[in-house]
Amino acid sequence: QVQLVESGGGLVQAGGSLRLSCAASGSLFSINAMGWYRQAPGKQRELVASLSSGGRLNYADSVKGRFTISRDNAKNTVTLQMNGLNPEDTAVYYCHYCSGSGCWNHYWGKGTQVTVSS
């Protein structure tokens, strides 16, 4: 089992920045990928950014050039630096890990609210 705890959400004005962190604990030896998803009211949960164990990065088109995902293996954390925020980025942001070669085990944090005011 893997436990994930997010932090760093909050309220920010358009154009501002926030930094989300996710602390992972538990059975981390077979982690395949980690990343961030978000879900806005009335919308489906969507991928924001992901980072594979091999270092491959993937970003949603809507955040490319503004958001950066990174990890600290020593601290078992994954971070999402969000710059140039706009109201469309308002959502609950969830940390996600998956394990196994087929990424068949999925783990989610409880989510952290990000609100961007215009």
N, C-alpha and C positions, 0 to 999 in steps of 0.2 A: 504494500500500500504506500501511497504517496500523499502527503498533506501539503497543501499550498495555501499561503496566506498573503493576500495583497495589501499594499499600503500606498498612500500617496495621492489618492483622488482628492477632489475638492472643486471649488468654484473659482473660475478664472475668467477674465475678460477676453474677448476676441483678440487674437494676436499674441496672447500670452503663452506661457509654457507650464507644463507639469511633468513630473517624473514619477512613474509608477514602478514599484518594486514588488517582486514576488519571491518570498522565501519558501524554499522547498525542504521537506524533511521526509524521512522514511526510506523506502527501498529505491534508491536512485541509481543503482548499478546498471540497469538495463533501459535507461531513458533513451528514447529515439529522437524526440523533438520536444521543443518547448515554445510557447508563444503566448500571444494575447488575442483575445476575441472581444467583441463588444456587441451590445444589444441595446438599441434605442427603443423607446416606447412604440409599440405597434409594429415593430420590424423584427425580422429574423436575426438570430445571432450570426455575426460575420467575422471572418478572419481579419485581423488588423496586421499582424506581423508574426512570423515564425522563424525559428532558428533550429536547424537540425543538429544532431550530435556531430556531424561531419563539418559543420560550419556553414551550411547553405542557408542563405537568407531569402525570405519571401515577404513581400509587402503588398497590401491592398493598393490598388492604383490611387485611391483617394488620399492616401497618406504618404506616398512616395515623396521623398525630398523634405518631409516635415518631421516624420517619426523615425526613431532609431532604436532597434532592439539590440540588446547586448546581454552577456552573461558573465558571471563571476563563478568559476567552478570551485574555487576555494571556499566561497561563502554559500554555494548552492543557491544563488539568486539569479533571477532574470529581470532585466530592467527595460522599461519602455520610456524613452525620452521623447516628449511630445512638444514640438515647437509650432508656432504659427497656428494655434488652435482657432477653430471657427465654430459657430453654433451647431453645425452639422456633426461635429465630433462629440456632442453631448450624448452620453450613453453610460450604461454600466459596463465596466471593463473587467473581463475575466482572465485570469491566468490559466493556462492549459499546459499540461504535460501529457505525453503518451510514451508508452514503453513497449518493448518487444520489437522484433525485426519488422513486423507488419503494422506496427503502431496500433495494436489491437486493444491495448488497455489505456483508457482515457481517464485523466484526473483533472478536476476543476477546483479553482478557488471559489469563494463565496461571492466575489465581485466587489468592485469599488466604484462609486459614482463619480463621474466626471461631468461637470456642468460648465458650459461655455456661454457666457452672456454676450449679447451684441451691443 
